[in-house]
């Protein structure tokens, strides 16, 4: 029996020596966690306005009642490290159509108030009287206001429905096209 055990032990040793070579475990590469970049704060805010003579107070009933417009109002802001607006400018872009030939658009503004009541002017577009005559009853306005108060920009962004765009003409000096701001 001893002889049999010795033979078996020798066989196991020979087989284990002839089997596949044992390999040392390999270390898995260590991957460092990648930090997520901080999100880029939004600094450009776009609003639209559906401009209609019927939105004026009182509604326009003159020949300019046929006018309509699509306005875009953009606030370009600068923010500090905490995300607070520190400066802003405004861009007015408006396409006007359907007006009688020769309609003069004299001035334009952003007013503070909800739909219906008249509101105070808070941002002037910079369009000057006589600068835009709609020779064929249509035209484009593109004006930049270099400075908008930071607190005002913050309020418009938070509450655009509390502000409206208004364009004035020679025939309708109180306003020809009006529309509430809507986030674009």
C-alpha positions in Angstrom: 0.0 0.0 0.0 2.8 2.3 0.7 4.2 1.6 -2.6 0.9 2.4 -4.2 0.7 5.7 -2.3 4.2 6.6 -3.3 3.5 5.9 -6.9 0.4 8.0 -6.9 2.2 10.9 -5.2 4.9 10.7 -7.8 2.4 10.7 -10.6 0.5 13.7 -9.2 3.8 15.6 -9.0 4.8 14.7 -12.5 1.4 15.7 -13.9 1.4 19.0 -12.1 4.8 19.7 -13.4 3.7 19.0 -17.0 0.4 20.9 -16.8 0.0 24.4 -18.0 2.3 26.9 -16.6 1.0 28.8 -13.7 0.7 32.5 -14.4 1.0 35.3 -11.9 -2.1 37.4 -11.6 -1.9 40.6 -13.6 -2.9 43.9 -12.1 -5.9 45.6 -13.7 -5.1 49.2 -14.9 -6.3 51.8 -12.5 -8.5 54.4 -14.2 -8.7 57.7 -12.5 -12.1 59.3 -12.3 -12.6 62.1 -14.6 -14.0 65.2 -13.1 -17.1 66.5 -14.8 -16.6 70.0 -16.2 -18.6 72.7 -14.6 -21.6 73.6 -16.8 -21.2 76.7 -18.8 -23.7 79.3 -17.4 -26.3 80.6 -19.8 -25.6 84.2 -20.7 -27.8 84.7 -23.8 -31.6 84.9 -23.3 -33.9 85.1 -26.3 -37.5 86.2 -26.2 -40.1 86.6 -28.9 -43.1 88.8 -29.3 -46.1 88.4 -31.6 -46.7 92.1 -32.6 -50.2 93.2 -33.5 -52.0 96.5 -33.8 -55.0 94.9 -31.9 -52.7 94.6 -28.8 -52.3 98.4 -28.6 -54.3 100.4 -26.0 -56.6 101.4 -27.6 -56.4 99.0 -30.6 -55.3 100.5 -33.9 -58.2 101.1 -36.3 -56.4 103.3 -38.9 -55.0 101.9 -42.2 -52.0 100.7 -40.1 -54.3 98.1 -38.5 -53.2 95.8 -41.3 -49.6 95.7 -40.0 -48.1 92.8 -38.2 -44.7 91.8 -36.9 -42.5 89.2 -35.3 -40.1 90.6 -32.7 -37.1 89.0 -31.1 -35.5 90.5 -28.1 -32.2 89.1 -26.9 -30.4 89.9 -23.6 -26.7 89.2 -23.7 -25.4 89.0 -20.1 -22.2 88.8 -18.2 -22.3 86.9 -14.9 -19.9 86.7 -11.9 -18.6 83.4 -10.4 -21.8 82.9 -8.4 -24.0 83.2 -11.6 -25.3 86.7 -10.8 -25.8 89.0 -13.8 -23.4 91.9 -13.6 -24.0 93.5 -17.0 -26.2 93.2 -20.0 -27.0 94.5 -23.5 -30.1 94.1 -25.6 -30.7 93.3 -29.3 -34.0 94.2 -31.0 -34.8 92.3 -34.2 -38.2 92.8 -35.8 -39.8 91.9 -39.1 -42.8 94.1 -40.0 -45.2 93.2 -42.8 -48.6 94.2 -44.1 -48.4 97.9 -43.5 -49.4 100.6 -45.9 -46.6 101.7 -48.2 -44.7 104.6 -46.6 -45.4 103.7 -43.0 -42.8 105.4 -40.8 -41.6 103.4 -37.7 -40.1 106.0 -35.4 -39.2 104.4 -32.1 -39.4 101.1 -30.2 -39.2 100.0 -26.7 -39.6 97.4 -24.1 -42.3 98.4 -21.6 -43.0 97.0 -18.2 -46.5 95.7 -17.8 -48.7 92.7 -18.4 -51.0 92.4 -21.5 -53.6 95.1 -21.6 -52.6 98.1 -19.5 -50.0 100.6 -20.6 -46.6 100.4 -19.0 -43.5 102.5 -18.5 -40.6 102.3 -21.0 -37.7 100.4 -19.5 -35.4 99.8 -22.5 -35.2 102.0 -25.6 -34.3 100.3 -28.9 -32.3 103.2 -30.2 -34.4 103.5 -33.4 -34.5 107.2 -34.3 -37.5 109.1 -35.9 -37.3 108.9 -39.6 -34.8 106.0 -39.6 -37.2 103.4 -41.0 -39.8 104.0 -43.7 -41.6 100.9 -44.9 -41.6 101.8 -48.6 -43.3 98.6 -49.7 -45.1 98.1 -46.4 -42.5 95.8 -44.9 -39.1 96.1 -43.3 -36.6 94.9 -40.7 -35.3 96.4 -37.6 -32.0 95.4 -36.0 -30.8 97.6 -33.2 -28.5 97.0 -30.2 -28.9 98.8 -26.8 -25.4 98.9 -25.3 -26.4 98.9 -21.7 -29.2 97.3 -19.7 -29.2 97.5 -15.9 -28.3 94.1 -14.4 -31.4 94.1 -12.1 -33.7 94.8 -15.0 -32.2 92.1 -17.1 -32.6 89.6 -14.2 -36.3 90.6 -13.8 -37.1 90.3 -17.5 -35.4 86.8 -17.6 -37.5 85.7 -14.6 -40.8 87.3 -15.7 -40.9 87.9 -19.5 -44.7 88.0 -19.5 -44.5 91.2 -17.4 -42.9 93.0 -20.3 -43.9 93.9 -23.8 -42.3 95.1 -27.0 -43.9 98.2 -28.7 -43.1 99.9 -32.0 -44.5 103.4 -32.7 -45.3 105.0 -36.1 -45.9 108.6 -37.2 -49.6 107.8 -37.7 -49.8 106.0 -34.3 -47.4 107.7 -32.0 -48.7 105.8 -29.0 -47.8 102.5 -30.6 -48.6 100.5 -33.7 -47.4 97.0 -32.9 -47.4 95.5 -29.4 -46.7 92.0 -28.1 -45.8 90.4 -24.7 -42.4 88.8 -24.4 -42.2 85.0 -24.4 -39.1 82.9 -23.7 -37.9 81.8 -27.1 
